[in-house]
């Protein structure tokens, strides 16, 4: 006995529903192309560093690192957010931030209201005068004793 597939009622329903199958095949094709690109896009976004995060980490280097301006006491402890006023010189700025390949340039000015002193500006070698974004950090300064001060930081993108 031979089966006649194309003569059965069930098989004829399959052929009469061809718009459904065309839409399904198109959907599967689009999905198979779109899914890998969506996956790659989310991986790329996860790998990117958010805008401004580099500048935040670099700014902290100025007042938290012993190699920059942070105060180091006689026991060898480095105090964060405390600047040694004797270190606040252009020579230390050049050592601290050699800016080889850096995307940013900086200008630092230190204001000590109690002493009526304004020191700086100290600038990275890639600094160019003009408009810059400003950040002000409240810190302490050691000049014989501790004083409250403001570190004004000019930041420029040098891409």
Secondary structure by P-SEA (a helix, b strand, c coil): ccccccccaaaaaaaaaaaaaaaaaaaaaaaaaaaaaaaaaaaaaaaccccaaaaaaaaaaaccccccbbbbcccccccccccccccccaaaaaaacccccccccbbbbbbbccccccccccccccccccbbbbbbbbbbbbccbbbbbbbbbbbbbcc
